Amino acid sequence: LGMIVCEAPILDWIICMCYISGPLAPALTISNVQADDGAAFAVIRPLVEAVSIVTWTGLACKTSPNLLMALALLLRLLPLALPFIDISPALAAGAVGFVGAADYLFLYYSFMGSAVGDVATLAIRTGLIMALRQQWEPLLILMQDCPRELAVVFTAVFAAFFVLLPALAFTNAPMLYRV
């Protein structure tokens, strides 16, 4: 995990991937929201997200980065499960807002293993991952009308590759990511 690839440790690239994949978990939930329940997501989600940013920041001051990022990833399983369980729209919106606010952790911690050095290169990398994060929209539009069986498969693949495997990597992170 500490091996250098393209001038950054592999774990930095995993953190980057976690930030880029952030919009997928809430999108899979929101795509299953009925039109009359959309108001809960329009009001409650941003409110909970705003409060949660403060909460995640406080946790970042008291918890090692690798464990906090692993927790943030494992909490993504909650929005992924919401389309398959019966839950109130307000509670679902709150859960999506809380988990979505954790995505800023991955932006903050991205490339922490190679942050010493050229700040311009770090700024370019950060800008690129922010731009890549916005490129999920065509896939999300296609997902809105897909059959439920395909949504289940996609959710399972997302959970395995973008939640469970990176969380496992964070729990085995080198010392640099534990301080």
C-alpha positions as CSV (number, residue, x, y, z in Angstrom):
1,L,0.0,0.0,0.0
2,G,3.0,2.3,0.4
3,M,4.4,1.5,-3.0
4,I,4.8,4.5,-5.2
5,V,2.8,4.7,-8.5
6,C,2.9,7.9,-10.6
7,E,4.7,9.8,-7.8
8,A,2.2,8.9,-5.1
9,P,1.7,5.9,-2.8
10,I,-1.0,3.4,-3.8
11,L,-3.1,4.3,-0.7
12,D,-3.3,7.9,-1.9
13,W,-4.8,6.6,-5.2
14,I,-7.3,4.5,-3.2
15,I,-8.2,7.7,-1.2
16,C,-8.6,9.5,-4.5
17,M,-10.9,6.7,-5.8
18,C,-13.0,6.9,-2.7
19,Y,-13.6,10.6,-3.2
20,I,-14.3,10.2,-6.9
21,S,-16.8,7.4,-6.2
22,G,-18.6,9.4,-3.5
23,P,-21.6,10.5,-5.5
24,L,-22.6,7.0,-6.5
25,A,-23.8,5.9,-3.0
26,P,-26.4,8.7,-2.6
27,A,-27.3,8.5,-6.3
28,L,-28.3,4.9,-6.0
29,T,-30.6,5.9,-3.1
30,I,-32.0,9.0,-4.7
31,S,-32.8,7.2,-8.0
32,N,-35.3,5.1,-6.1
33,V,-37.0,8.1,-4.4
34,Q,-40.6,8.8,-5.4
35,A,-41.4,12.3,-6.7
36,D,-43.5,13.1,-3.7
37,D,-40.7,12.2,-1.3
38,G,-38.2,14.4,-3.1
39,A,-38.9,17.3,-0.8
40,A,-37.3,15.5,2.1
41,F,-34.1,15.1,0.1
42,A,-34.2,18.7,-1.1
43,V,-34.6,20.1,2.5
44,I,-33.3,17.6,5.0
45,R,-30.2,16.2,3.1
46,P,-28.4,19.6,2.8
47,L,-29.2,20.5,6.4
48,V,-27.9,17.3,7.8
49,E,-24.9,17.5,5.5
50,A,-24.0,21.0,6.8
51,V,-24.1,19.8,10.4
52,S,-22.3,16.6,9.6
53,I,-19.4,18.4,8.1
54,V,-18.7,19.9,11.5
55,T,-19.1,16.5,13.1
56,W,-16.7,14.8,10.6
57,T,-14.2,17.6,11.2
58,G,-14.3,17.1,14.9
59,L,-13.8,13.4,14.4
60,A,-10.8,14.1,12.2
61,C,-9.2,15.9,15.1
62,K,-9.6,13.0,17.4
63,T,-9.3,9.9,15.2
64,S,-6.5,8.5,13.1
65,P,-7.0,9.1,9.4
66,N,-7.0,5.5,8.3
67,L,-9.7,4.5,10.8
68,L,-11.9,7.5,10.1
69,M,-11.7,6.9,6.3
70,A,-12.6,3.2,6.9
71,L,-15.6,4.2,9.0
72,A,-16.7,6.7,6.4
73,L,-16.5,4.0,3.8
74,L,-18.4,1.4,5.8
75,L,-21.1,4.0,6.5
76,R,-21.7,4.2,2.7
77,L,-23.3,0.8,3.1
78,L,-26.2,2.5,4.8
79,P,-27.3,4.6,1.7
80,L,-26.6,1.6,-0.5
81,A,-29.1,-0.5,1.6
82,L,-31.8,2.2,1.7
83,P,-33.5,1.3,-1.6
84,F,-34.0,-2.3,-0.5
85,I,-35.5,-1.5,2.9
86,D,-38.7,0.4,3.9
87,I,-37.6,3.6,5.6
88,S,-39.1,7.1,5.9
89,P,-37.9,9.6,3.3
90,A,-36.8,12.0,6.0
91,L,-34.6,9.4,7.7
92,A,-33.2,8.3,4.3
93,A,-32.4,11.9,3.5
94,G,-30.7,12.4,6.8
95,A,-28.6,9.2,6.4
96,V,-27.6,10.2,2.9
97,G,-26.6,13.7,4.1
98,F,-24.5,12.4,7.0
99,V,-22.7,9.9,4.9
100,G,-22.2,12.3,2.0
101,A,-20.5,14.8,4.2
102,A,-17.8,12.3,4.9
103,D,-16.6,12.6,1.3
104,Y,-14.7,15.8,2.2
105,L,-12.5,13.6,4.3
106,F,-11.2,11.9,1.2
107,L,-10.5,15.2,-0.5
108,Y,-8.7,16.4,2.5
109,Y,-6.6,13.3,3.0
110,S,-6.0,12.7,-0.7
111,F,-2.3,12.6,-1.6
112,M,-1.3,13.0,2.0
113,G,1.5,10.5,1.4
114,S,3.0,12.8,-1.3
115,A,2.0,16.2,0.0
116,V,5.6,17.2,0.8
117,G,6.9,18.7,-2.4
118,D,5.5,20.6,-5.3
119,V,2.2,22.3,-4.2
120,A,1.3,23.1,-7.9
121,T,1.3,19.3,-8.7
122,L,-0.8,18.7,-5.6
123,A,-3.3,21.4,-6.7
124,I,-3.5,19.9,-10.2
125,R,-4.2,16.4,-8.8
126,T,-6.9,17.8,-6.5
127,G,-8.5,19.7,-9.4
128,L,-8.5,16.6,-11.6
129,I,-10.1,14.4,-9.0
130,M,-12.8,17.0,-8.3
131,A,-13.5,17.2,-12.1
132,L,-13.6,13.4,-12.4
133,R,-16.1,13.2,-9.5
134,Q,-18.5,15.2,-11.7
135,Q,-18.4,12.7,-14.5
136,W,-20.8,10.1,-13.1
137,E,-23.9,11.8,-14.3
138,P,-24.3,9.9,-17.6
139,L,-24.1,6.6,-15.7
140,L,-26.6,7.8,-13.1
141,I,-29.1,8.9,-15.8
142,L,-28.9,5.3,-17.2
143,M,-29.3,3.8,-13.8
144,Q,-32.7,5.6,-13.3
145,D,-34.5,3.3,-15.7
146,C,-32.6,0.1,-15.1
147,P,-34.4,-3.1,-13.9
148,R,-34.2,-3.8,-10.2
149,E,-32.0,-6.9,-10.7
150,L,-29.4,-4.8,-12.5
151,A,-29.5,-2.2,-9.7
152,V,-28.9,-5.0,-7.1
153,V,-25.8,-6.2,-9.1
154,F,-24.5,-2.7,-9.5
155,T,-25.0,-2.0,-5.8
156,A,-23.2,-5.2,-4.8
157,V,-20.2,-4.5,-7.2
158,F,-20.0,-0.9,-5.9
159,A,-20.1,-2.1,-2.3
160,A,-17.3,-4.6,-2.9
161,F,-14.9,-2.5,-4.9
162,F,-15.6,1.0,-3.6
163,V,-16.5,0.3,0.0
164,L,-15.3,-3.0,1.4
165,L,-11.9,-3.4,-0.3
166,P,-10.8,0.2,0.3
167,A,-12.0,0.0,3.9
168,L,-9.8,-3.1,4.3
169,A,-6.9,-1.3,2.8
170,F,-7.3,1.6,5.3
171,T,-7.3,-0.8,8.2
172,N,-3.9,-2.1,7.0
173,A,-2.5,1.3,6.2
174,P,1.1,2.2,6.6
175,M,2.2,4.3,9.6
176,L,1.9,7.6,7.6
177,Y,-1.9,7.2,7.4
178,R,-2.3,6.3,11.1
179,V,-0.9,9.5,12.7
